[in-house]
Amino acid sequence: MFSISFKKLHAYLIVLVGLIALPFVTNCQGFLKAEGGKIVNASGQNVLLRGMGLGGWMLQEGYMLRVNGIGQQQHSIRQHIEKLVGKEKTEAIYNNWLLNHTTRKDIEAMKKWGFNSVRLPMHYNLYTLPVAQEKVKGKNTWLKKGFEMTDSLLAWCKDNQMYLILDLHGAPGGQGHDLNISDANPNEPFLWESPENQEKTIALWKELANRYKNETWIGGYDILNEPNWGFTDSTDKNGLKEAVNAPLKELLVNITKAIRSVDPHHIIIIEGNGWGNNYSGMLPPWDSNMVLSFHKYWNYNNTDAIQTFLNYREKYNVPIWLGETGENSNVWFTQAIRLMEANNIGWCWWPLKKIGINNPLEITSNPEYDSILAYWSGKGAAPTAATAWKGLSQLAASSHFSKNIVHADVIDAMFRQINTQNTRPVLRQPVQPGTVIPAVEYDLGRNGSAYYDSDTADYHISDGTHGGNKFRTFRNDGVDIKKDGKTPVVSGIENGEWLQYTIEVAKAGNYSIGCLVSGTAGEITISIPSNGKPVAVSVPVNTNSKDWQWVHTKPIALSKGKQVLRIAFPVGGFDFKEIQFQLAN
């Protein structure tokens, strides 16, 4: 029924976004370094890092896979998979996941879109054995798998002139009570409870630094992701109020010494307690080539939200870097990046891909995997081993770039929209008598330019509101979009909201424009700026919200060529599926 398939739509958007990525200054030779409050290249040029974190590749978190009802840590998920398909097949699934999730194609696409750096969240167990598995106490066994994966990633980054930042995301024992982010097991000693785990962490960084000490496309070492531990107050489990952070600082200083014993060149990036932001007692920096990282989620995008870190930069003459952020709507993304770049702060988004729409790439689920999720959450029967194997194998295959859905609206918000309020059409499909356009194909652009939605972003840390696309499907703007069967439709329409469509009219004439709607009483107005006042059409009462019906305007003159069509909703309360163009008699 649609004049273009959604698969073709995404293919078009890939090409579109590739054309609009912004230029940036990169360094083709020499190490990045901290110089005053800036990160610079070997020529002393300011380098603004625009990066993406590869979350979910080496270290899976349950939410990225939509896991509920069982432990969210990777080791717990793996144990539950083993119960379904056995150890041998579980090993095969994880090997395929590691093989498929991040490839050269992902890095090439990121370069085309406008990114100049990549953050690799490393799980220590791909590089060395856990302490308990070492045959000789105090000895570190080095594993090929992690180093080989890192070598391949570095080669892809070098070929695309992108910086690679190494991030220890899962340290031996786990660095905090937020178990998922580090794959921690509370039944075993944490990093802070085990001198052996700390020594292995230090040794791992020395091994990494020695291996990559001459690699100029390694942008820096992010030595411990999001520590969250109450050292002096057991009720402050995540260290948000910790005033001294002495054990954290001591470990980071010891890691720095180990790195500097073999590598004098690379930037060392540190993070505070309380998920990276609590630097109490940890400053001033103890190394002359150091960057302070902070993480930012779900709060306002204004200067007050980052003032603490601006103050650190000013006081200690040290660069600051937004090392992790994301997991929000396109509106929030544009606001946050504009704020960072206005203050010369590099940024790194999270993550590149997962099951979900608020990232550049989406991994698609499948019915068999969905049955596993239903079982784990207590909403379905246990799948057979054959069904589980099929679902998990298909999920691992779907993690490959060639199978991902590209969310061009996310990429557009992160690059083009930070510098302009201009909109871009999603399609240049010729409009002629009989043309039908899905309602979700409104223009790319900022809220207030391509569309207007009254509930656009998640600011729950600042004010408790959870906005954005509440159905979390198809697009990541503020517009609410849900599925009607397999078809995405605009839903949750509120009074005063509107959508804009840029169309190419193939044949001039007087057109009756129809809107396919379902729901309660409401009102639609359709306007074309070149044609003067809006033409109003009322949406009739429909007590059965499952019934779709067409409502049509009186004839509207459309001249041949580009036209901007705005469909507004003075009174909401209904769903909106399609737009139809018919010559009026």
C-alpha angles and dihedrals in degrees: 000000000000116000091227130027121241089239090057089046091057091047089053091049092052089058093043095052091046088062096051104048112127124241121247138186114260135176119235095188138028136026126297111244142182112254114176108306094339140079108229139179128236090279092054093251118147111253118204107198114219104185149163129214120227094222116173096029107092093008122035123204118202097236091059088060094038091243117167135166096036133063113301095216120104094240091053093049090049092051091053091049089052089056089057103042108008133250098284095054092041089057090051092050093052093046090053091047092054090046096049108031099075123021140153088274091062092052093046091051092049090051091051092049093052109268118136101184143039130207115211113207102208127204108211093218091071089060105036141007121265113262092251092056097051110111092208117048112241093014120120118216111204117215123212097216100074095041092048092051090049091048091053093047091049090051091053091048093049091050089053096040093242126143119241117212116197113220123187097216098163112037124188106286093004126272101242153007091269089090100186100062093058101026089243122179111212090203090067131056114283122227090263094049097051127063087192092058090048092050091050090051091052092046092049091055092048089052092048093047093049091050096048102029093116097042109109093189090063098098097195149310115268092196104193126012120220104334108203113179136129104226098176103019120048091195090060091065097170098043097243092141099032107137102193111022091193098159091048094050092045092054093046091049091050091049089050091052091050092050093046091051088070106015122044095169116059127086114252113216120202132192129204129232123274095057093321104310108084107090097164110147094001102094151122098057114254097210129060093222100052136128127199114225125202131183125221129196137161099348134111120291099230136111092263089063092061101027094108091060094042086055091052090052092050097043099044099028090232130135120252125209131192094228098180136016141128132089093125142089129296090254090059091045093055092045093049096048092047088052093049096046093045086059096041093248119147117223142203122201128215125254129359093206144359138135098298143062107255096086134064093259130037126205109215122225126218135215095257093051089045088057089056091052090049090052094048092049093050095250100108147026123274111276119233118260089251093052092047092048092050093048096046094043091051091048091053090049091047091058089073117104092241090061098041125105109238111222101209091177089064093048092045090052092050097050120011098033095054089071105033144034091209116119132224127211117245090213137020091202111154112247115221136146109310096019114147121196124190111243091231091066095085119143126286113250148090126313105272092030109054095017141346122232124169096213109048115151147019110258097157094136090057104033109357096252122136105199137160130074098346093196092054096217138125101346134031101215123109090269113108111235125179136173123262097195100311095333120098114227135180109255141164090050113183130198114284098016122130146181131215127214124189108206138179111225110212096188126031118228148107107299133193106214116210129200121201106218141167131192142049130336116307145137136247128195122192121199137179111194094219091054100055125228123030120262109230126217125179122225106225124229113274115183092188105066091193092068117091121206137176122241117190138202127227113261114301120193112237118187121208117274134027117001131173113220120194119194111193132186112213087172118029134185101116142082125252123209114162146004120221130194119207130169108249119234 
